[in-house]
Amino acid sequence: QVQLVESGGGLVQAGGSLRLSCAASGRTSSRAMGWFRQAPGKEREFVARISQNGGSIEYADSVKGRFTISRDNAKNTVYLQMNSLKPEDTAVYYCAASSIAFTTRYDYWGQGTQVTVSS
């Protein structure tokens, strides 16, 4: 069982930066980790993914070049550095941990942290 707790959200002006953290209660080194977001009235969408050892990383086109995902397996923590934020980045951001066997399936989710970008 894995519990995920996100932190670091808040209100920021357009062009600003935020760093989200996702702390896991259990060991997550055998799991891929992902960040997703859901804006009001929209479906949840993929933001970024990092493999178990950090060697493979993927981003949604909308955040490429602005967001950076990273992980510290010794701390069971995943980060999302968000730079050059835009109002359209406003959403609740969720951290997720994949299945060990199927790393494209996310079995555990955090409660989310709100990110609001003002124009």
N, C-alpha and C positions, 0 to 999 in steps of 0.2 A: 504494500500500500504506500502511495506517495501523496503527500499533501503539498500544495504549491501556494505560496503567498507572494503576490506582487506588491511592489512599492515603487515610489518615485514619481508617480503621476502628479499632475497639478495644472495650474493655469500659466500659460506663457504667451508672450507676444509672437506674432509671425516673425520668422527668422531666428528665433531663439532655439535653445537646446534643452533637452531633458534626458536623464538616464534612468531607465526602468531597471529594476532588479526583480528577480524571481528566486526566492529561497525555497528549497525543497526539504521536506522533513526526512525523506529517505534518500538512499543513494540513487543518483540518477546517471551515473557514469556509463551505464549500459543502455541508456535511452537517448534517442534524439530528442531535442527540445525545440519548441517552436513558439513564436509569438503570433497572435491573431488580434484582430480588432473588430469592433462592431460600432458603427455610427448609428445615431437615432434613425429609426425607420429603414435601416438597411440590414442586409444579412451579414453575418460574421465573415470576415475575409482573412486570408493568409497574409502575413507580413514578412516573416523571416523564419528560417529553420537552420539548425546547426546539428551536425552529426555527433555521435558519441564522443569522438576524440577531437572534434573541432575541425577536422580536415576537409569537411564538405559543408558548404554554406550556400543557402539560396535566399533570394529576396524577391518580393513582389516588384514588378516594374515600377510601381508608383513610389517606391521608397529607395530604389537603387541609387547609390551615390550619396544618400543623405543619412541612412540608418546603418548601424553596425551591430550585428549580433555577436556575442562572445559568451564563453562559459569558463567557470573555474570549478573543475570537478572536485578539487580538494575541499571546496566550500559548498558544494552542491548548489551552486548559484549560476543563473544565466542572466545576462544583461542585454539591454537594448539601448544603445546610444543613439539618440535621435537629434539630428542637427538640421538646420535650415527648415524648421517646422513651418507648415502651412495650415491655414484654417481647415482645409480638407483632411488634415490628419486628426482632427478632433474625433475622439471615439473612446470607448472603454477598451483597454488593452488587456488581453488575456495571455497567460503563459500556459503551455501545455507540454506534457511529457508523453513520449511515444510508448507503445508496446515494446517490450524487449525483443519479441520475435518478429514483429512487423513494424518497422520503424517509420512507416508512413501512416500508421494509425495511431491516433492520440487517445490514450486511455485516461489520462488525468488532466484536470483543468483547475486553474486558480479561480478566485472570485472576481478578479479584474481590478484594474486601477484606471481612474478617469484621467484622460489627457484632453485639455481644452486649449486650443490655439486661437487667440484673438487676432483680428485683422487690424 
